[in-house]
């Protein structure tokens, strides 16, 4: 059955298109008047950020695609330590902490993201750090330090950033070693006994050899912000202990060859945020509530949303651990502007262990039946859900590029190789309560799997500036061919008995491309149009005997404007997009009495129409005002599932939700630097962000508690006070910053799951209001 549902989308596209084109014309006329009235050199105003979104250094304002950037200065002022810290700072972007996985994150750009942290699940928003692709979302939200800039690239980036970028890409870059000796020491202390110690040392030019190095150490520890009555604060939910090291050596061989060697290591011990049961059936309540009668802990659940300050947990020991490390070698040979060769060779490894407690309970006891005879088996430990997971992954990648500037033409040719091997196990204890709530069955469901992925790609892109337009127009086109080979094997268990095995392999090929045109109406105003495609590879669903799911393909149309006005005192950027998805991948968690399935389904066809706008104003020296708005209108064209009651195929396109998507979001920020007040430079900053309600699952039929566990609208307020450049001595300064986060103290749901036949759902919450005092000394 094919449904035509585009009638509502067309007026929106027309209205937004007319608005942005009208804005472009108005801004163009205004900019020409401003240019005629002032030829003064720009001083102060809004900073210019150089980016490498097109694999060459250029101003973010000249890149013909939607991009949000953060410079080293803004990262410092807004205290961005983890990827999730940018959640409140950009339109149509959501970055949330992964439920139960200490260093995981879900990235959502323009409504496209992934709600699965398994080793087999690829995210449609790719993460790159210093040019290296981080394949696993489990390691994407670790503490980062000494960042130089962050680039958020919206829409499919299949040409230059490759596979699995149907939603976009986030690129993070750490600072290169300094030419001079430097040492920075940071100590911070805050709510929940949070302590941060960070040390970074630059050697400067080592013995006038032209080589320089940088070493960094990072430590963070904090108590849990939810108190576990079965343990102490330091091992309660939310507690965290992180140690990280980084190193870099950079230098030249001859005049033209630059060598860059980097390495990093991070180990995290943590206790996951407490899961809170909600939407619990009466049978489940009746059964588990008898636990204290047998000497067990009380059964904890909620009927209304809200953070529980005190909980009982059964997973305080051992702590969950994340360990990741990697190294990269970058060679950059530049004999001339017309010819440059760059090669990035990298290796990464990841190890994870978690004793996760999605049932959110302490040590419960209950009456159970024998799984074979169904006769009473006495009193035993019981749990709504508990999972022990181990994961190991390692990857090797190599990217080779040739770039050059031939005057009117810039070109780029590249080859990419990636291989990943993963091994994972998960064993889930679940107590299946029988009708009436008087007895239950204890089941242990397990899976063990291996996954191997090898990816090859070749790509190229050319930008041409016709001389007849006086370098104001640029045409850019690119293509990328990708081949993915995947193989997979698994063993399934129920109560320590093998219930199934499966071995599969699948190859995927894709040709993605992009085409853009941009035109400078004036020196300060550029308009652009872009067409791009991308794809996310298909794959497998460990935990169930099933055929592979299909690749996800995206086709995007975008128009936009970028402008700097009033001698760089006003920056206005906006874009409209319409993206079509074929075989959109969606995640469903399905729980029965004897199965726990994380299943990725193809949702056939869907479209996403919307736009975003960003405004920065620096009306006077010292004052900066920022604002953004994002709107997304999604539409399923068709979405077929098997009805869980009739087992017949049904189309749920009229009722299905779009996972992780906030249809409306906006943010406001203000910063004022009072200048030198005698002791140092004093500044204050306030940021507010709003994100509308989100659903974790697409189908209410498969997940009937979808509305109960949905993410509430977010109101995120943060503020900071900073005293900088306090003199300590010759060439030495001190910075003092006081920061507050989630100042509205909102109980904001950041994850949820429907436990299906187990009779409940759960939600987890973001950290409550917190404060931190930070001292940074620079020598």
Secondary structure as UniProt FT lines:
FT   HELIX           7..37
FT   STRAND          50..51
FT   TURN            53..54
FT   STRAND          58..59
FT   HELIX           60..62
FT   STRAND          67..71
FT   HELIX           72..77
FT   TURN            78..79
FT   HELIX           83..86
FT   TURN            87..88
FT   TURN            91..92
FT   STRAND          93..97
FT   TURN            99..100
FT   TURN            102..103
FT   STRAND          105..109
FT   TURN            110..111
FT   STRAND          112..113
FT   TURN            119..120
FT   STRAND          125..129
FT   TURN            130..131
FT   STRAND          132..134
FT   HELIX           137..139
FT   TURN            140..141
FT   STRAND          147..154
FT   TURN            158..160
FT   STRAND          168..174
FT   STRAND          182..190
FT   HELIX           191..193
FT   STRAND          194..202
FT   HELIX           206..208
FT   STRAND          212..222
FT   STRAND          227..228
FT   TURN            229..230
FT   HELIX           233..235
FT   TURN            237..238
FT   STRAND          240..253
FT   TURN            254..256
FT   STRAND          257..270
FT   STRAND          276..278
FT   HELIX           282..288
FT   TURN            289..290
FT   HELIX           291..294
FT   STRAND          310..311
FT   STRAND          320..336
FT   TURN            337..338
FT   STRAND          339..356
FT   TURN            358..359
FT   STRAND          364..369
FT   TURN            371..373
FT   STRAND          376..382
FT   STRAND          386..405
FT   STRAND          409..433
FT   TURN            435..436
FT   STRAND          440..464
FT   HELIX           467..469
FT   TURN            470..471
FT   STRAND          473..494
FT   TURN            495..496
FT   STRAND          497..522
FT   TURN            523..524
FT   STRAND          525..536
FT   TURN            542..543
FT   STRAND          552..565
FT   TURN            566..569
FT   STRAND          570..582
FT   STRAND          585..591
FT   STRAND          596..602
FT   STRAND          605..617
FT   TURN            621..622
FT   STRAND          623..638
FT   STRAND          640..642
FT   TURN            644..646
FT   STRAND          649..651
FT   TURN            653..655
FT   STRAND          664..676
FT   STRAND          681..691
FT   STRAND          694..695
FT   TURN            700..702
FT   TURN            704..708
FT   STRAND          714..729
FT   TURN            730..731
FT   STRAND          732..741
FT   TURN            743..744
FT   STRAND          749..754
FT   HELIX           756..758
FT   STRAND          761..765
FT   STRAND          770..778
//
